[in-house]
Amino acid sequence: MSKDFERPSADLIRDLYQVSSATATGTLSGLGIRDAYLQGPIARTPGTKVVGPAITLQFLPKREDQTTGLGAGQTEQRSALWAVLEHVQPGDVMVVDARGQMRTGCFGEMLLTYFQAQGGKGVVVDGCIRDYPQVRDFETPLPLWTRGFTPNSAGQVNMWPWDFNVPVGCGGVLVIPGDIIIADDDGAVVVPIKLAPELVKRATEHEEWEVFSRMRLQQGGALKTYYPLSEEGRREYEQWRDSQEGNG
């Protein structure tokens, strides 16, 4: 079975960089996606943001008859943990389903160094990584969202890197390879690729009227008029928008 998947266009990724995770969740709700927020992983590199296609790694509980009996390092090298890194393309965001488990270090300094060198842009883990002090101090920051940190390696305890580039559950949300991840200080959100163009369209308008609403609220405007926009507020917004376009 092929582990390749179609990635979104560079233009679409660029447009989505203008959309915050907060706006993305609200807009996706209006498009029928009830919950797109990957609950659990939190921002570990404040002030960074990533938008890119998800490349996935799946951990499952160990079972003795499914290990090779080799040393821990060698068996990991025969697992999905090494294999997924050979499929990384520039701009990818690694999404790891570790089942919320807090003992397994899904990645460490060396593998994340390789991931970044291949053009990987960020990592979202429903679990932990190891070597955080070293990773935190990478010369070029690697944006991270994790549940926590651990000194344990990936194969040291009761979880095993089982498969990659398959649908996974991360933070209670389905993530399919090629879905787009928007992650910032508020958290990580998954955007189904088929909905991404409509998300851009709606989110752009949302961001615009929020600029208008914020301005009116700062001027002492009524909350019931300007957030969310009432009919009166929307008429004002449309007039303001038209005047801005005319000035441009």
C-alpha positions in Angstrom: 0.0 0.0 0.0 1.4 3.4 -1.0 2.2 5.8 1.9 2.1 8.8 -0.4 -0.7 11.3 -0.4 -1.7 14.5 -2.2 -0.5 17.7 -0.5 -2.3 21.1 -0.8 -1.0 23.8 -3.1 1.5 26.4 -1.8 -1.1 29.1 -2.6 -3.7 27.5 -0.3 -1.1 27.1 2.5 -0.1 30.7 2.1 -3.8 31.9 2.3 -4.4 29.8 5.4 -1.5 31.4 7.2 -3.8 34.4 7.5 -6.3 32.3 9.5 -5.9 31.8 13.3 -6.7 28.5 14.9 -9.6 30.3 16.8 -11.1 31.6 13.6 -10.6 28.2 11.9 -12.6 26.3 14.6 -15.4 28.8 14.5 -15.6 28.8 10.7 -15.3 25.0 10.4 -18.2 24.7 12.9 -20.3 26.7 10.4 -19.2 24.2 7.7 -20.4 21.2 9.6 -17.2 20.2 11.4 -18.3 20.2 15.1 -14.8 19.8 16.6 -11.6 20.4 14.8 -9.5 21.3 17.9 -6.8 18.7 18.9 -7.4 18.8 22.6 -4.3 18.0 24.8 -1.2 19.1 22.9 -0.3 22.7 23.9 2.1 25.2 22.4 5.7 24.6 23.6 7.3 27.3 21.4 5.3 30.4 22.1 4.9 32.9 19.3 5.3 30.4 16.5 2.7 29.3 14.0 2.6 26.5 11.4 0.2 25.7 8.6 0.9 22.6 6.5 -0.2 19.1 5.5 -0.4 16.4 8.1 2.0 13.5 7.9 0.9 11.0 10.5 2.5 8.5 13.0 0.4 6.0 14.9 1.5 4.4 18.3 -0.3 1.4 19.7 0.2 -0.7 22.8 3.0 -3.2 22.7 2.3 -6.9 22.5 5.2 -9.3 23.0 4.6 -11.5 20.0 4.7 -8.4 17.7 8.3 -7.4 18.6 11.4 -8.6 16.9 13.4 -9.5 20.0 16.3 -7.2 18.9 17.7 -4.4 21.0 15.5 -1.4 21.6 17.4 0.8 19.2 17.4 -1.7 16.4 13.8 -2.5 16.7 12.8 1.1 16.6 14.8 1.5 13.4 12.6 -1.2 11.9 9.4 0.5 13.0 7.2 3.3 11.7 9.2 5.8 13.7 12.1 5.6 11.3 9.9 4.9 8.2 7.8 8.0 8.6 10.8 10.3 8.5 11.8 8.9 5.0 8.5 10.3 3.7 8.7 13.9 5.1 8.5 16.6 2.5 9.2 20.3 3.0 6.3 22.0 4.8 4.9 18.9 6.4 3.5 18.9 10.0 4.0 15.7 11.9 0.9 14.6 13.8 1.4 11.8 16.3 -1.3 9.6 17.8 0.2 8.5 21.1 -3.2 7.9 22.7 -2.6 10.6 25.3 0.0 8.4 27.0 2.5 10.3 29.1 5.4 7.9 29.4 6.5 7.4 25.8 8.9 9.8 24.2 7.6 9.7 20.6 10.6 11.7 19.3 13.9 13.0 20.6 16.6 15.4 19.6 18.2 13.4 16.8 15.0 12.4 15.0 13.6 15.9 15.3 16.9 17.3 13.9 16.5 15.0 10.9 12.8 15.9 10.5 13.6 19.6 10.5 16.5 19.1 8.1 14.1 17.4 5.6 11.9 20.6 5.7 9.4 19.5 8.4 7.7 22.6 9.8 6.2 21.5 13.1 5.2 18.6 15.4 1.9 17.9 17.1 2.0 15.0 19.6 -0.9 13.6 21.6 1.7 12.5 24.2 5.3 13.4 24.9 8.7 14.0 23.4 12.1 13.6 25.0 15.2 15.8 25.0 13.1 18.9 25.3 15.9 21.2 26.6 17.9 20.4 23.4 15.0 20.7 21.1 13.9 23.9 22.6 17.3 25.4 21.9 17.5 24.4 18.2 19.2 27.2 16.2 16.1 27.4 14.1 13.1 26.9 16.4 11.0 23.9 15.7 7.3 24.6 16.6 6.0 22.0 19.0 2.6 21.1 20.5 2.8 18.3 23.0 1.0 17.0 26.1 4.3 17.0 28.0 7.9 15.6 28.2 9.5 12.4 29.3 13.0 10.9 29.6 11.8 7.6 28.0 12.4 6.6 24.4 9.8 5.6 21.9 10.2 1.8 22.5 11.2 1.9 26.2 7.8 1.4 27.8 4.4 0.0 26.7 3.8 1.8 23.4 5.1 1.1 19.9 5.3 3.1 16.7 3.0 0.9 14.7 2.2 2.6 11.4 2.4 5.9 9.5 0.5 7.9 6.9 -2.7 6.3 8.0 -5.8 8.0 9.6 -5.1 8.7 13.3 -6.9 10.1 16.3 -5.0 13.0 17.8 -6.5 14.9 20.7 -9.8 13.1 20.1 -10.0 14.3 16.5 -9.6 12.3 13.3 -6.6 13.4 11.2 -6.1 12.0 7.7 -2.8 12.3 5.9 -2.9 15.5 3.8 -5.4 17.3 6.0 -4.1 20.7 6.8 -3.0 21.6 10.3 -3.2 25.2 11.6 -1.4 25.5 14.9 -0.6 28.6 16.9 -0.5 29.6 20.6 -4.1 28.7 21.1 -3.5 25.1 19.9 -3.7 22.9 16.9 -6.7 22.6 14.5 -7.2 20.1 11.6 -8.8 21.4 8.4 -10.2 18.8 6.0 -8.5 19.6 2.7 -11.7 19.7 0.7 -13.1 22.4 3.0 -9.9 24.5 3.0 -10.8 26.8 0.1 -14.2 27.7 1.6 -12.6 28.1 5.0 -10.2 30.7 3.5 -13.1 32.6 1.9 -15.3 32.7 5.1 -12.4 33.2 7.5 -11.1 36.2 5.5 -14.5 37.9 5.8 -14.6 37.0 9.5 -11.2 38.5 10.2 -12.2 41.7 8.3 -15.4 42.3 10.3 -13.6 41.6 13.5 -11.2 44.4 12.7 -14.2 46.6 12.2 -16.0 45.4 15.4 -12.8 45.8 17.5 -12.5 49.4 16.3 -16.1 50.2 17.1 -15.9 48.5 20.6 -12.8 50.5 21.4 -14.7 53.6 20.5 -17.4 52.7 23.0 -19.9 51.0 20.6 -22.6 48.7 22.0 -21.6 45.1 22.3 -25.0 43.9 21.1 -24.5 45.9 17.9 -20.9 45.0 17.1 -20.1 41.6 18.5 -21.5 39.6 16.8 -22.7 42.1 14.1 -26.4 42.9 14.3 -28.2 43.9 11.1 -27.4 47.5 11.9 -23.8 46.6 12.7 -23.4 44.7 9.4 -24.7 47.6 7.4 -22.1 49.8 9.0 -19.5 47.2 8.4 -20.3 46.9 4.7 -20.2 50.7 4.3 -16.8 50.7 6.1 -15.5 47.9 4.0 -16.5 49.6 0.8 -14.9 52.8 1.9 -11.7 50.9 2.7 -11.7 49.3 -0.7 -12.3 52.7 -2.3 -9.3 54.2 -0.5 -7.2 51.3 -1.5 
